Amino acid sequence: MARSLITIVSLVLVLGLVSCQSGTDRAPSIGEAFTGPAVLKIRSDIPLNSRVVATAKHGERLEILQQRRRFFRVRTASGAEGWTDERQLLAAQDMQKLKEFAERARQMPVQGQAIAFGELNVHTQPARQSPSVIQVKENEKVDVLMHASTPRNDVARKPLLPPPAKKAKTEEKKAAKEPPKYPPPPLPKPPGPPKNWLELSKTALPAEDLADADEEREKDEKPAADPKTVPMDDWSLVRTTSGETGWVLTRRLSMAIPDDVAQYAEGRRIVSYFSLGQVQDGDEKKNTWLWTTVNEGSNPYDFDSFRVFIWSLRRHRYETAYIERNLRGYSPVLLQEVTLGAPKGKSAAAPATYPGFALCVEKKDGRRYQRKYAFLTNVVRFAGEQACDAPVPQQNLSAPAPLKVASPQPQPPESFSRRARNRFRGLLRKWLGR
């Protein structure tokens, strides 16, 4: 036992001396990247069951040391080195785009609040394989800003490094081969055609064979079947209570409109909702609600109907004051003051301003118009329309920018001190059971 202890102590001392001698022996950096997820685990090796040697937070700068296919060995600011997946890294250009998009998202009008089903990952892009910047806790409320339907395809990154140059063929290989010293024997003559080759060359076929040939030809001439449709995912751009923005799967959210109104959804998905005012019913205050809904599934528009609910003081329940269906509507829906003139056929009166709302609808001619509606106590009236403003630009779904990685240089062989240090560390972990 004493001998083993002395051996371990000796190894520790030697390891310390070797570490001191090779403290400056670090792998050269060939590029930089930034952490994509909220927390990135950096492992000692490529397999996921490898030991975690360090963690990095979103936006933290990392040095790239080595590449193996889509995996990179990186070094953190604290000096820890390990491996991570390329898809979890962002370039400086990507970080700048995220900051710019976050600034635009802060100015977007809220389309309602939603509650998360369980823990929810918030992504940098409306794509499943994009990094998850933050995580929303179960039952936490978030502001919904907009929606987007995207194909369920991985947004692949452009190649980070150019393919290796092909080795030039040597002049010796290009040179023609010298003729052999002894030529091979001549080949035998090919056999001649059969005597009845003229009869065999005739193309006259029976009627049945000709019909079968026509059918085969028609099958070949038929257009190829349409490829299978790519499945789509519906995403929502959300903003957390701390002001951070990102994309989440819409099916993982539930709009936080009260249940006594949500029960009238009739299986449709509530896209947005707003309070147009309140009425007092005894000890309770009840909101007047405007909502937009859409059928389940992916659609090229945001909503296809909207409805206004008012609280009935006589029946003590919600009733429909106004509804429109079969629309092609686009977000955002805006609450604003609306100017409403006197109806046709009545004496002229000065236009008055009322609380109301505006929403963008596409007509049969393909053009989008912003329709305005005024809300008068419990009546909704159409107040006019005008061309819609330019839609809010969605986040670009192009491939992430290539990381700035230098051309790979031939790695120098490991020094004796580094090999000795790694060897002693392996033996030490084995003996100590770590």
C-alpha positions as CSV (number, residue, x, y, z in Angstrom):
1,M,0.0,0.0,0.0
2,A,2.8,2.4,0.9
3,R,4.6,1.5,-2.3
4,S,1.5,2.3,-4.4
5,L,1.1,5.6,-2.5
6,I,4.7,6.5,-3.2
7,T,4.2,5.7,-6.9
8,I,1.1,7.9,-7.1
9,V,2.9,10.8,-5.4
10,S,5.9,10.5,-7.7
11,L,3.6,10.5,-10.8
12,V,1.8,13.6,-9.5
13,L,5.1,15.4,-9.0
14,V,6.4,14.3,-12.5
15,L,3.1,15.4,-14.0
16,G,3.4,18.8,-12.3
17,L,6.9,19.2,-13.6
18,V,5.8,18.2,-17.2
19,S,2.8,20.6,-17.0
20,C,5.0,23.5,-15.9
21,Q,7.5,22.8,-18.7
22,S,4.8,22.6,-21.4
23,G,2.3,25.1,-20.0
24,T,2.7,27.3,-23.2
25,D,2.4,24.3,-25.5
26,R,-1.1,25.0,-26.8
27,A,-2.7,24.0,-30.1
28,P,-2.8,26.9,-32.6
29,S,-6.2,28.5,-33.3
30,I,-7.4,28.2,-36.9
31,G,-10.6,30.3,-36.5
32,E,-13.3,31.6,-34.2
33,A,-17.0,30.8,-33.6
34,F,-19.7,31.8,-31.1
35,T,-21.9,29.6,-28.9
36,G,-25.4,29.2,-30.3
37,P,-27.4,27.4,-27.5
38,A,-28.2,28.9,-24.1
39,V,-25.7,26.4,-22.6
40,L,-23.3,24.4,-24.7
41,K,-21.6,21.3,-23.3
42,I,-18.1,20.8,-24.5
43,R,-17.0,17.2,-24.3
44,S,-13.6,15.5,-24.1
45,D,-14.4,13.6,-27.4
46,I,-16.9,13.4,-30.2
47,P,-19.3,10.8,-28.8
48,L,-22.2,12.2,-26.7
49,N,-21.4,9.9,-23.8
50,S,-17.9,11.6,-23.5
51,R,-17.1,13.5,-20.3
52,V,-18.1,17.2,-20.2
53,V,-15.0,19.3,-19.8
54,A,-16.6,22.8,-19.9
55,T,-19.7,24.7,-20.7
56,A,-20.2,27.9,-22.7
57,K,-23.1,30.4,-22.6
58,H,-24.9,31.8,-25.7
59,G,-22.7,34.3,-27.6
60,E,-19.5,33.3,-25.9
61,R,-16.5,33.4,-28.2
62,L,-14.7,30.1,-28.9
63,E,-11.4,29.3,-30.7
64,I,-11.5,26.6,-33.3
65,L,-8.6,24.2,-33.1
66,Q,-9.4,21.2,-35.3
67,Q,-12.2,19.8,-37.5
68,R,-13.5,16.3,-38.1
69,R,-16.3,16.3,-40.5
70,R,-19.1,18.3,-38.8
71,F,-17.4,18.3,-35.4
72,F,-15.0,20.9,-34.1
73,R,-12.4,20.9,-31.3
74,V,-12.7,24.3,-29.6
75,R,-11.1,26.2,-26.8
76,T,-13.1,28.4,-24.3
77,A,-11.9,31.7,-22.8
78,S,-10.9,29.8,-19.7
79,G,-8.6,27.6,-21.8
80,A,-10.7,24.4,-21.6
81,E,-10.5,22.3,-24.9
82,G,-13.1,19.9,-26.2
83,W,-15.4,18.8,-29.0
84,T,-18.8,20.1,-30.1
85,D,-21.2,19.8,-33.1
86,E,-20.9,22.4,-35.9
87,R,-24.6,23.0,-35.8
88,Q,-24.3,24.5,-32.3
89,L,-21.8,27.2,-33.4
90,L,-22.5,30.5,-35.0
91,A,-20.4,32.9,-37.0
92,A,-19.9,36.5,-36.2
93,Q,-22.2,37.4,-39.1
94,D,-25.0,35.2,-37.6
95,M,-24.6,36.9,-34.2
96,Q,-25.0,40.3,-35.9
97,K,-28.2,39.1,-37.7
98,L,-29.6,37.8,-34.4
99,K,-29.0,41.2,-32.7
100,E,-30.6,43.1,-35.6
101,F,-33.6,40.8,-35.7
102,A,-34.0,41.1,-31.9
103,E,-34.1,44.9,-32.3
104,R,-36.9,44.7,-34.9
105,A,-38.8,42.2,-32.8
106,R,-38.9,44.7,-29.9
107,Q,-40.9,47.1,-32.1
108,M,-43.5,44.5,-33.2
109,P,-47.0,44.7,-31.8
110,V,-48.1,41.9,-29.5
111,Q,-50.7,39.6,-30.9
112,G,-51.7,38.0,-27.6
113,Q,-50.1,36.0,-24.8
114,A,-49.5,32.2,-24.8
115,I,-48.7,29.6,-22.2
116,A,-46.0,27.0,-22.8
117,F,-46.8,23.3,-22.5
118,G,-43.8,22.0,-20.5
119,E,-40.3,23.3,-21.0
120,L,-40.0,24.9,-24.4
121,N,-36.8,25.5,-26.4
122,V,-36.7,28.9,-28.1
123,H,-34.7,28.7,-31.4
124,T,-32.7,31.3,-33.4
125,Q,-34.6,30.4,-36.6
126,P,-37.9,28.7,-37.4
127,A,-36.1,25.4,-38.0
128,R,-35.8,22.3,-35.7
129,Q,-32.0,22.0,-36.1
130,S,-31.2,25.7,-35.3
131,P,-29.6,26.4,-31.9
132,S,-31.9,26.9,-28.9
133,V,-30.9,30.3,-27.4
134,I,-33.1,30.2,-24.3
135,Q,-35.7,27.9,-22.6
136,V,-39.2,28.8,-21.4
137,K,-40.4,27.0,-18.3
138,E,-43.7,25.2,-18.0
139,N,-46.8,27.4,-17.7
140,E,-44.7,30.5,-18.3
141,K,-46.4,33.2,-20.4
142,V,-44.8,34.7,-23.5
143,D,-45.9,37.4,-25.9
144,V,-46.7,36.2,-29.4
145,L,-45.5,38.5,-32.2
146,M,-46.0,36.6,-35.5
147,H,-46.3,33.3,-37.2
148,A,-44.4,31.5,-40.0
149,S,-44.8,28.1,-41.8
150,T,-41.6,26.6,-43.0
151,P,-40.6,23.2,-44.6
152,R,-39.4,20.6,-42.1
153,N,-35.9,20.6,-43.6
154,D,-32.6,21.1,-41.9
155,V,-31.1,24.4,-42.8
156,A,-27.7,23.1,-43.8
157,R,-24.6,25.2,-43.3
158,K,-22.4,26.0,-46.2
159,P,-19.1,24.1,-46.4
160,L,-16.7,25.7,-43.9
161,L,-13.5,24.6,-45.6
162,P,-12.8,24.2,-49.3
163,P,-12.4,20.6,-50.4
164,P,-8.8,19.4,-50.4
165,A,-7.0,19.9,-53.7
166,K,-6.5,16.9,-55.8
167,K,-2.9,15.7,-56.0
168,A,-1.3,16.4,-59.4
169,K,-0.4,13.3,-61.2
170,T,3.3,12.7,-61.6
171,E,4.9,12.9,-65.0
172,E,5.7,9.2,-64.7
173,K,2.1,8.3,-64.5
174,K,1.1,10.6,-67.3
175,A,3.8,9.2,-69.6
176,A,2.6,6.4,-71.9
177,K,3.5,2.9,-70.9
178,E,6.3,1.3,-72.7
179,P,5.3,-1.6,-75.0
180,P,6.0,-5.0,-73.6
181,K,9.2,-6.8,-74.6
182,Y,7.3,-9.7,-76.1
183,P,4.0,-8.8,-77.9
184,P,0.9,-10.9,-77.0
185,P,-0.4,-13.4,-79.5
186,P,-3.0,-12.2,-82.1
187,L,-6.7,-12.5,-81.1
188,P,-8.9,-15.1,-83.0
189,K,-11.3,-13.8,-85.7
190,P,-14.8,-13.2,-84.5
191,P,-17.5,-15.6,-85.7
192,G,-19.5,-14.6,-88.7
193,P,-23.3,-13.9,-88.8
194,P,-25.7,-16.9,-89.1
195,K,-27.0,-17.8,-92.6
196,N,-30.6,-16.7,-91.8
197,W,-29.6,-13.3,-90.4
198,L,-31.8,-11.5,-92.8
199,E,-34.9,-13.3,-91.5
200,L,-33.9,-12.7,-87.9
201,S,-33.6,-8.9,-88.6
202,K,-37.3,-8.5,-89.6
203,T,-39.3,-6.4,-87.1
204,A,-42.8,-7.7,-88.0
205,L,-44.5,-8.8,-84.8
206,P,-47.9,-10.3,-84.1
207,A,-50.8,-7.9,-83.3
208,E,-50.8,-8.8,-79.6
209,D,-47.1,-8.1,-79.3
210,L,-47.6,-4.7,-81.0
211,A,-50.4,-3.8,-78.5
212,D,-48.2,-4.7,-75.6
213,A,-45.4,-2.6,-77.0
214,D,-47.7,0.4,-77.4
215,E,-48.9,0.0,-73.8
216,E,-45.3,-0.1,-72.6
217,R,-44.5,3.0,-74.7
218,E,-47.5,4.9,-73.2
219,K,-46.4,4.1,-69.7
220,D,-42.9,5.4,-70.4
221,E,-44.3,8.6,-71.9
222,K,-46.6,9.4,-68.8
223,P,-45.3,12.3,-66.7
224,A,-43.5,11.3,-63.5
225,A,-45.6,11.4,-60.4
226,D,-45.4,14.5,-58.3
227,P,-42.9,14.2,-55.5
228,K,-44.2,13.8,-52.0
229,T,-45.1,17.1,-50.4
230,V,-42.6,18.2,-47.8
231,P,-44.1,18.3,-44.3
232,M,-44.5,21.8,-42.9
233,D,-44.0,23.2,-39.3
234,D,-45.9,26.2,-37.9
235,W,-43.7,28.5,-35.8
236,S,-44.4,31.4,-33.6
237,L,-42.1,34.3,-32.8
238,V,-42.3,35.0,-29.1
239,R,-40.9,37.5,-26.6
240,T,-40.2,36.4,-23.0
241,T,-40.8,38.6,-19.9
242,S,-37.1,39.4,-19.9
243,G,-37.3,40.8,-23.5
244,E,-35.5,37.9,-25.3
245,T,-37.0,36.8,-28.6
246,G,-36.9,33.6,-30.6
247,W,-39.0,30.9,-32.5
248,V,-41.0,28.1,-30.9
249,L,-43.3,25.4,-32.4
250,T,-46.8,26.8,-32.3
251,R,-48.3,23.5,-31.3
252,R,-46.4,23.8,-28.0
253,L,-48.3,26.9,-27.1
254,S,-51.8,27.6,-25.9
255,M,-53.2,31.1,-26.3
256,A,-54.0,32.6,-22.9
257,I,-57.5,33.9,-23.7
258,P,-60.1,33.0,-20.9
259,D,-61.8,29.6,-21.1
260,D,-65.3,31.1,-21.2
261,V,-64.3,32.5,-24.7
262,A,-61.9,29.8,-25.8
263,Q,-64.7,27.2,-25.7
264,Y,-66.2,28.8,-28.8
265,A,-63.1,28.0,-30.9
266,E,-64.8,24.9,-32.4
267,G,-61.5,23.1,-33.0
268,R,-59.9,26.0,-34.7
269,R,-56.5,27.4,-33.7
270,I,-56.6,30.9,-32.1
271,V,-54.0,33.0,-33.9
272,S,-54.3,36.3,-32.0
273,Y,-56.7,38.0,-29.5
274,F,-57.2,41.5,-28.1
275,S,-59.4,43.3,-25.5
276,L,-61.5,46.0,-26.9
277,G,-62.8,47.2,-23.6
278,Q,-64.6,46.1,-20.4
279,V,-68.1,46.1,-18.9
280,Q,-69.1,45.7,-15.3
281,D,-71.4,42.9,-14.4
282,G,-72.0,42.9,-10.6
283,D,-68.7,42.3,-8.9
284,E,-66.9,41.2,-12.1
285,K,-65.4,43.0,-15.0
286,K,-65.7,41.3,-18.4
287,N,-63.6,42.1,-21.5
288,T,-64.9,42.5,-25.0
289,W,-62.7,40.2,-27.1
290,L,-61.5,40.3,-30.7
291,W,-59.8,37.2,-32.0
292,T,-58.6,35.7,-35.2
293,T,-58.6,31.9,-35.9
294,V,-57.5,29.5,-38.6
295,N,-58.1,25.8,-39.4
296,E,-55.5,23.4,-38.2
297,G,-52.6,22.8,-40.5
298,S,-50.1,24.9,-42.5
299,N,-51.6,27.7,-44.5
300,P,-50.0,30.4,-46.7
301,Y,-51.9,33.0,-44.7
302,D,-52.2,33.7,-40.9
303,F,-55.9,33.6,-40.3
304,D,-59.1,32.9,-42.2
305,S,-61.8,34.4,-39.8
306,F,-62.2,36.9,-37.0
307,R,-64.9,37.5,-34.5
308,V,-65.9,40.0,-31.8
309,F,-67.4,38.7,-28.5
310,I,-69.4,41.0,-26.2
311,W,-70.6,40.1,-22.7
312,S,-74.4,39.9,-22.3
313,L,-75.5,41.6,-19.1
314,R,-79.0,39.9,-19.4
315,R,-77.8,36.3,-20.1
316,H,-74.4,36.7,-18.3
317,R,-72.5,35.0,-21.1
318,Y,-70.4,35.8,-24.2
319,E,-72.3,36.4,-27.5
320,T,-71.0,37.1,-31.0
321,A,-71.4,40.7,-32.0
322,Y,-69.6,40.4,-35.4
323,I,-68.0,37.7,-37.5
324,E,-66.4,37.3,-40.9
325,R,-65.2,34.0,-42.4
326,N,-63.4,32.7,-45.5
327,L,-60.7,35.3,-45.4
328,R,-57.0,35.3,-46.3
329,G,-55.8,37.5,-43.4
330,Y,-52.2,38.5,-42.5
331,S,-50.7,39.7,-39.2
332,P,-50.3,42.0,-37.5
333,V,-53.8,43.0,-36.2
334,L,-53.7,46.5,-34.8
335,L,-55.8,48.2,-32.2
336,Q,-56.2,51.9,-33.1
337,E,-58.6,54.8,-33.2
338,V,-60.9,54.7,-36.3
339,T,-62.7,57.6,-37.9
340,L,-66.3,56.9,-38.9
341,G,-68.6,59.2,-40.9
342,A,-72.4,59.3,-41.0
343,P,-74.1,56.4,-42.8
344,K,-75.4,57.0,-46.3
345,G,-78.9,58.4,-46.6
346,K,-78.7,60.3,-43.3
347,S,-78.0,63.9,-42.7
348,A,-74.4,64.8,-43.1
349,A,-72.5,65.0,-39.8
350,A,-68.9,65.6,-38.9
351,P,-66.9,62.3,-38.8
352,A,-66.3,61.0,-35.3
353,T,-63.4,58.9,-33.9
354,Y,-64.1,55.6,-32.1
355,P,-61.9,52.8,-30.7
356,G,-61.5,50.1,-33.2
357,F,-59.1,47.8,-35.0
358,A,-57.5,47.2,-38.4
359,L,-56.4,44.0,-40.1
360,C,-54.9,43.1,-43.5
361,V,-56.9,40.9,-45.9
362,E,-56.1,39.6,-49.4
363,K,-58.8,40.0,-52.0
364,K,-59.6,37.9,-55.1
365,D,-57.4,40.2,-57.2
366,G,-54.4,39.1,-55.1
367,R,-53.9,42.6,-53.5
368,R,-53.9,43.2,-49.8
369,Y,-56.0,45.8,-48.2
370,Q,-56.1,47.0,-44.6
371,R,-59.7,47.0,-43.4
372,K,-60.7,49.2,-40.5
373,Y,-63.6,48.6,-38.1
374,A,-65.1,50.9,-35.4
375,F,-66.4,49.5,-32.2
376,L,-69.4,51.4,-30.8
377,T,-70.4,50.0,-27.4
378,N,-71.6,46.6,-28.7
379,V,-71.8,47.2,-32.4
380,V,-69.0,46.7,-35.0
381,R,-69.0,48.9,-38.2
382,F,-66.9,48.8,-41.2
383,A,-65.0,52.1,-41.5
384,G,-63.1,51.8,-44.8
385,E,-60.0,50.2,-46.3
386,Q,-56.7,51.1,-47.8
387,A,-53.6,49.4,-49.3
388,C,-51.7,47.4,-46.7
389,D,-48.3,48.5,-45.6
390,A,-45.3,46.4,-46.5
391,P,-45.4,43.2,-44.4
392,V,-43.0,42.8,-41.5
393,P,-39.9,41.1,-42.8
394,Q,-39.4,37.6,-41.5
395,Q,-36.1,36.2,-40.4
396,N,-34.0,35.0,-43.2
397,L,-34.0,31.2,-43.4
398,S,-30.8,31.0,-45.5
399,A,-28.0,28.7,-44.4
400,P,-25.9,30.0,-41.5
401,A,-22.8,31.9,-42.5
402,P,-19.6,29.8,-42.9
403,L,-17.2,30.1,-39.9
404,K,-14.0,31.9,-40.6
405,V,-11.6,29.0,-40.5
406,A,-8.1,29.1,-41.8
407,S,-6.9,26.5,-44.3
408,P,-5.8,23.5,-42.3
409,Q,-2.1,23.3,-41.8
410,P,-0.3,20.1,-41.2
411,Q,-0.2,19.6,-37.5
412,P,3.3,19.3,-36.0
413,P,3.9,16.1,-34.2
414,E,3.2,16.2,-30.4
415,S,6.2,17.0,-28.3
416,F,7.6,14.4,-25.9
417,S,6.4,16.5,-22.9
418,R,2.8,16.6,-24.2
419,R,2.8,12.8,-24.9
420,A,4.2,12.1,-21.5
421,R,1.7,14.4,-19.8
422,N,-1.2,12.8,-21.5
423,R,0.1,9.3,-20.7
424,F,0.6,10.1,-17.0
425,R,-2.9,11.6,-16.8
426,G,-4.5,8.5,-18.4
427,L,-2.6,6.2,-15.9
428,L,-3.6,8.5,-13.0
429,R,-7.3,8.4,-13.9
430,K,-7.2,4.6,-14.3
431,W,-5.5,4.1,-10.9
432,L,-7.7,6.5,-9.1
433,G,-10.9,5.2,-10.8
434,R,-11.9,8.6,-12.2
